[in-house]
């Protein structure tokens, strides 16, 4: 980072809100001072920290994963192929719950170690259809600057995603500076099995929770046990998390609004989400006007 904080941000209300918040909570003589132990910030992933169009990246991975030799027999025996193609051709919001049902079916018996390796191998070769870049090269530069600045101000930054933690943990530390133990995502029940080479943690088809909407707040309470004082999101699934953070005595809640068709994509988080932002006085980040650049 340069000596100027948030260099990829346009000087304006959004950037100023971040800098003012950090100044107030970190200055010992400020009435809004927050001790470092209580500095928790939560970030959604898809559409908040990296690109989520034309498909959620994890869904692209899953679509490609179904070609894997170990997955093919399950596709035929469980009759999943037709369902896979249905949700691939549909809108994400219509199929996300069915997608998680598919995930729990085929993940059974797969070790977390193997799954992490599949993710890492896939990310090495997969390219985004529009930008022809690795997906990990399509993280938002302005948001990485926010993460780094919060971390420099002694925040613990957590990634709280509706996606699975098994997909995110292999690469999040390199991309965001967020260690895998600070990733909260949708999960399945795991079991410990004895293998010829030793112990192995395997996934079962039993979901523990779907980390979206209210589930984000419940997961934060369960895994962090502290209320965040800052939260960043971009969709209706982030509303409860933003509201939860906003209940702290001093807080910063921000909503990324995708308004830049030329440099990324233009789409709305939904009228309900924008109304919630207005009602709760969250700062809306206008991608076109607030970000000088989007990707490196």
N, C-alpha and C positions, 0 to 999 in steps of 0.2 A: 504494500500500500504506500501511497505517497504521503507527504506530510499534511496534505489537505484531507480531512476526513470525508469519506463518501465521494470520491472524485467522479464517479460515474452518475452522480445524481445532479439534476438541475437544482440550482438554488431556488427554493420555494417552500411552500407550507409542509410538504411531506418530509423533505430533508431536514427542515428546521425543527419539525416535531420530534424527530429521532434525536437530533443533537441536544435539543432543550431537555428532553426526558433524561438522557444520559448525564447531562450536567447536573440536573436537579437531584437525581437519586445517588450520585457518586460524590457530591460535595459535602463533607462532614458538617459544615455550618448551614446547610440547607434544611429547611423544615421538612422537605420531602426525602431526606437522606434514607437510603435503604441499606442495611448491612449486607456485605457480600454473600453471606450464607443464605440470604433471602432473595438473591437476584437470580430468578428463574425466568427464562424466555423460551417459549414454545413456537415451533415453526411447522406449518404444513409443508408437504414436499411437492406433490404434483400441482403445477400451475402457480406455486408460490416460490419455490427454490429452483425448479427447472421446468422445462417445456413439457406440456401434457397433450399437445395436438400433433397429428390428427388422431392419435390414440394414446392413452395412458401407456407409458413406457413398459410398465410391468405386464400389461396385457399383450404388448408386442412380443415381449420375452416368452410369455406363456404360449402365444400362438406359434412361435418358432419352436418352443420346447416340445410341442406335441409331435414334432417330427423325430424326436429322439428315439433311439432304438428301444430304450427301456419303457417308453410311454406308449408306443404303437399297439402292443397287445391290449392294453387297457382301453384304448380308443374303441376297439372293435367289440370287446367283451362287454363293456359298460354302455355302448351305444352313445358315446360322447361326441363323435365327430359332427353330427348334425347340430347339436347344441353349440359346439364351438363356433361353427361357421355362422350360426344365427347371431351370437353376440358379437362376433367380429364385424358383421354387416349392420349392426344396430347401434343406437346411441348408447353411450357408456352408462348413463343413468338408468336405462331400461334393463340392463343386464348385469350390473355389478354384483347383486346378491347371488344370481345364478352362477356368475363367474367364481365367486368364493365357494359355492357348492362344488363346482368342478375341481377347484384347487384341493379341497379337502379329500375328494375321491382319489385323485391320482397321486397325491403326496404321501399316501399311506406307505410306511415302510422305508421311505427315502430318508437317508441321514441328513442332518443339517449340514454336515461337512460337505457331502456330495452336492447338495443343492447350492450352497455358497459357491462351490467351484463352477457349477453350471452357469451361475449368474456372472461370475468373473470372466469366464471364457466367452460368454455371449457378448458381454459389453466390449470386449477387445475387438470384435469383428463387426458387430451390428452398426448400421449407419442410418441416420434419420432420412426419410425419403425426400424431404424438401431441401434440407441444408447439407446433406451428404457429409455429416460429421458424426463422430461417436456421440452417443447420448450423454455421456459424462462431460462432453465439451459444450453441452447446451444447458448448463446451469446458468442462472442469471447473475451476471457480474455485479450489478448493484446489490443484490441480496447477499452475495458472498461477502461484500464489503460490510454489510450490516452485521452479519454473523461475526466477522473478524473484529469489528468495533465493539460489539457486545462482549465478546470473549476477552478483549483487552480491558473492558470495564468490570472484569471479574464475574461475569454472568456464566451460569451453567446453561448452555443452549441445548434444547431437546428437539429432536425431530419427531413430530406426532402425526402419523400418516394413516390414511385408510388403507394404504397398500400394506403388504406383508413385511414384517421385520426381516424375514429370511431373504427377501430380495434386496433390501436397502443396506443392511449391515455390512456386506462385503466391500462396499465402495464409499460409504458416507464419510469416513474419516478423511480420506484423501481429497474428496470433493468439497467438503464443507468444514472440516476441522471438528466434526462431531463424532466422538468415539462410538463404537457399536453399542455399548451399554447405555448410551443416551438416545437410543432409537426406540420409539414406542410405535408399534404397528399391529395390524391384525395378526393373530396368532392361532396356532393349533396346539392341542395338547401333545406333549412329547413323552417319550418313554426311553429308558436306558436299557439297551440290549447288549448281551455278551456275544461278541463275534470272535472269529479265529484270531484276529489281530489285536483284540482287546475290546474295551467298552466303546459303544457308539450311541449317540443320541439320535433317535428316529422320530419322525413326525407320524401322528395318527390322524384319522379322518374326523377327529372330534375338535370342533372349534372352541377356543376359550373365549374370544370376543372379536367382534368386528369393530375396528377402531375408527369409527366415523360418527359424525353427529354427536349425540349424547355420549356415545362410547368413548370419545376422546377425553371428555372430562372425567369419566369414571377411570379410564386408564391412567390419566395424569394423577388422580388422587391415589390410585393403587400403587403406582410405580415410583412417583416422585414424592408423594406425601407432603407437598408444598404447593400452594397456589402460585401460578406464574404471575408476574407483574407486567409481562409483555407477551403479546401473541400476534402472529402473522398468519393470514390465510387468504383464500381467494374464492371460496364457494360456500354454498349453504351448509355443507358438511362441517365447516369451520365455525359456524355461528355459535354453538354452545361453548366451544373453547375460547372464542373471543369474548363472549359474555362473562365467562368464568374469570378470565384474567382481568376484565374490566371492573370486577367487583372488588379488586384490591384497592386499598386506600390511595395508592399512586400507581398508575398503569399507563401503558401505551398499547393500543390495539390498532392494527393496520390491515387493510384489505387491498390486495393486488387486483387491479381492474385491467383486463387485457384489451387495450384500445389501439394497438399498433399493428395493423394489417401488413404494412410494408416490411417491418423488421421482425415480426413474430406472427401473431394471430390476433384477430379482433373477435371477441365474444363477451357476452355478459355473464356475470355470476348469478344472474336471476334477479327479478324485481324484489323478491322477498329479502334477498341478501343485501341489496342496496338500501332498501328501506330500513333494515336492521342497522346498517352502518350509520344511517342518518339519525335514527332514533337513539342509538347508544353513543353517538358522537365519535365513531371510529374514524381515523384518518384514512381516506381512500387514496391509494397510489395509482395515479394515472400513468400507465406505462409509456404512452406516447409523449406526454409532456414532462414527466418527472425523471425519466431515465435518459441520460445522454447516450448511453450505449446499452445493449441488452446482453450480448455475448462477447467474449474475448475474440 
